C-alpha cells in the first residue's frame, strides 16, 4: 500500500483507448490503493462546477482528472485542492495564440522562442493555467487565460509558488510520456509523485527546449514508480480535440479551440 504523505500529490497516468474514458473508476482505484481500503468504500461525485469530489473513506482527499487522446491523468492530494492537466504536444500557431489569449509578458516570451519550440512553450503555460483553474474550481472563467503562472518554469516534481499571483497555488511540470505535456497545481509547497504502467519518456527535461534559456531538443526521462496494472492500448480513434478542450467555462475553451481545430473533446 502506498500512502499520500503530507506534502505530496500523486498523479497516475493511464494509457486509454476509449473515445471518452471515464475518470471516476480511475480515481476510485487510485484513492483506494493509496488509503488501503476496498474500492467500494471510495465515493466519487461531482460539484456543480464539474470538479470531481471524493467521499466515503476518501473524504479527506482532493482530486482532479484530465484526458486527451491516448492518455488520462488522475491526481489525488491530501494537502488541499488540486488540479491536473495533460495536453498532446502538436504543431499549432503558438505565438499568435499566446498573444491573443495570454498576458503580454507570456505572449512575448512564447514568441521569443525558436519557432520549433513555441508549441511546447505555449502548452507549458496553457496546462498550468488549466491546472490552476481546476484547483480553484473555476476553470478558465473570470480571466483564467490571463491568470499568472510560472513563466519559463523548469520541469520537475517540486510544487513551487507562482510569483505575483493572488490564488496562493503552486505549480509543477512533472515528467510525462514523450509527446505530452503535464502540469499540476496544488495548495502549498510539496512534491508530485507520478506513476503509470508502461509510461516512459518526457517531452521536457531540465535544459530542454522548453526550459528558460534551453536551446537543445527535448530529452527523455523515465517514470519508474509503476504501481498500477497495465492500461489497454491499441489504435486510437478520434476523441474530439486535437485542439485545446473546454474547462470550467465551456465558452472560453471553445473560443480557443476555434483557432486550432473544428474538433471538440471532453475534459
C-alpha angles and dihedrals in degrees: 000000000000121000135209104242122210096270105032137101113198117210121189118199117203128186105232129192096180119110092232108010116206113241098196097075091047092049091047092051093047095047093044091050093049093049097039094235133125113273094241088064090064115081122200120197138153135245119227088262090058095251112142117247125198122216142166111044089356096053092121094056130085123213146192136186135202133171141179132174106306101003138065125190123199122184133195127189135179096191098068142291117352136192129194130187132181127188134181113245108237142144114284139148090269101166094049092046093048092050091048100045111018133064119284092254092050092047092051092047093053092045091051092059118094107270094250090055097048098088091055091046092049094047092047088060094039094053091049090052091048092048092049091048091051092049090051092046093233103093111205094326121118096036097317093149089064096039108126119257132169107293113213091002114180117235114259147117098255114104107227130185121261109241117241093003123137096201094079094222130137125216138203136186102212125184118288134180114285110278095031136089121214130191133178130195124190143156117273130356120304140111139278122234112201120197135173141146114255091353113138140148129052131224088217137042129165107289093022124137091270096053117094107270093007115141106172131084120277113280130210136247131183126237103218103173096093113165108144132079119269113276120227116269133188142107111347118221124204109291100185113264128055077162130063115299134221124282133190089313106048093197094058093051093046092052089058092044089057088066092051114032142344090234125100132211135193117236 
